[in-house]
Amino acid sequence: MVWVGPHQLLCPLCRGTLFWDREVQLNTAGMSFLNLDWANASATGVQCADCSRLELFADSGQVRFSTPEAQP
């Protein structure tokens, strides 16, 4: 389960509640051209386990992951 602030995240496409997480690099053309991709910002990506829809969150501190038994 994923929580964004006090809210449980539901997939807007299929209403799923199980997600996979990953860090996503937010590359820009200019930084890539200069081979400085490592200096770009990153975001927290959560992918729905049911339909594979991907959501990005810029403020990683607001996103929390938990098991169904460990709800906040």
N, C-alpha and C positions, 0 to 999 in steps of 0.2 A: 504494500500500500504506500501511496505517496501523499504527503501532506504539504500544502503550500500555505504557509502561515497557519491559521486555525482550520483551514478547509481541506477536506479530502479531495484529491484529484480524481475526477472521472473522465475517461476518454470522451471527447465531444463527438466522436463518430459512432462508437459502439457501446458507450457507457461502461466499458471495462474498468477494473480497479487494480489490475496487476500490470506493473511496468518494469522495464529494464532500464538501467541508468548508464550514462556515459558522459564523459567530458567532450564537448564539441568545440573545435577551434573555429573562431570567426575570422577567416582569412579575408584580406582585402587585396585587390589587384595590385596596388602600389607596393604593398609590403611583400607580396609574392614575387613581383618583378625584381625587387632588391634582395631576394632570398632572406627576408626577415620574418618569415611566417611565425617563427617562435615568439616574436614580440607582440603578436596580435592578441586581442582579448579572447576569453573562452566563456562558454556558457554551460549550464547543466542541461543535458538532453535526457528526456524520458520517452521511451518507446513503448507503446501499448503492446502487451504480450498477445493480445487477441487479434488486432487488426493491423499492427505495425505502424500506426500513426505516430509521428514524432512531434513532441512539443519541446520548445527551448525556453529556459529561464535564465535571464541575465544575472539575477541576484541569487547566487547559489545558497546563501545563508537562509533563505526563506524556504528551501526545499528540504524535506526530511523524509526518510524512508523507514518503514516499519513493517513488521509482520502483522497479520490480522490479530494475533493474540496480544500484541504490544501497542495497542492504540493509545494515543495521547489523552 
